[in-house]
Amino acid sequence: MKPTASALRTGGCMLIALLSIVGVEQAGGASIGLFSTPDCSSCNLAVSPGETGRFYVRALTEGIPPEWGFTGAGLRITGLPAGWLAVSLPNPEATLSVGDPFGPNGARMGFSSNIPGTCIDLYTVSVTATSLFTEGRLHVEGVQSTWNPTVICPLFVPGCLLCDFDVCVDGGTLFINSAIECSVSIEKTGWTQIKSLYR
């Protein structure tokens, strides 16, 4: 990370000097979600004991400035019931995939070029229920920012040449064998005001 007093960046990346030091941007509306359907339309999953279910980890990028792009993500998934088995397969187009989404340090994924779309494939997860579990929730948590180790969040990696920062986004929830009917709405949203994050 290279601290700078300049607040100007090309390609629409206008950042205050403090942000250049912190190296982290906050996104309003963008998120990493967990879905039972590949088109990001449902976040309810039913899995009976002894059966294997499938869910999808997706980057919801609506609202990200097109000139920023999307080339990677970092996340950690919590809430897997004890004894249940999960196998995560990264998007085959990824050129980098390290870590385990269910591990204590989470996982990171990268692509060699900007990936288009608003519901981007990150991982396909097969989960085997080894016991009865109702009203369960899996949730996307954060990983350590590359640019600022004090920041932990679900993150996107923008693809613009001069965007040397991570983007903190929201983390989604998957409801397992739950009576709660989750509704998914993917709407175009803007970016929140630029600010530094410390957690």
Helices and strands as residue ranges (DSSP letters): H 17-22, E 24-35, E 44-45, E 52-60, E 72-78, E 85-90, E 96-99, E 107-110, E 119-128, E 136-141, E 143-144, E 152-153, E 155-157, E 166-171, E 173-176
